[in-house]
Amino acid sequence: MAGSGSRDTGIRPPKSPCSSLRFRTVLNSPQANIIKTLQVGDELPLSVLPSPPSPVVATHNGVAAGTVTGSQVNALINCIMSGFQFVAAVIEVRGGQCIVDVHIK
């Protein structure tokens, strides 16, 4: 009598495109008082605001630091709305400008 245990068939479910979404961008509408406190490597949690056009906001200690825009922002919004958590990791702060690497947490 054969056992009823499961066996690995090597078939894996497709990987979500959200798990590989990653891009660099400059924070828009940067809040100078927040940007000046950021350090390279800081991770800013991203969330979608409920008001149209659903801007994605990056926060630092619960305060908005700026918004994320660009050609991949619609995919980012869909991923966040599907329950994925993303961060904007600070790569460089140049005056009032902040360059970030957006990726899954």
ABEGO torsion letter per residue (X at the ends): XBBABBBBAGBBBBBBAAAABBBBBBBBGBBAAAAAABBBGBBBBBBBBABOAGBBBBBBGGBBAEBBBEAAAAAAAAAAAAGBBBBBBBABBBEABBBBBBBBX
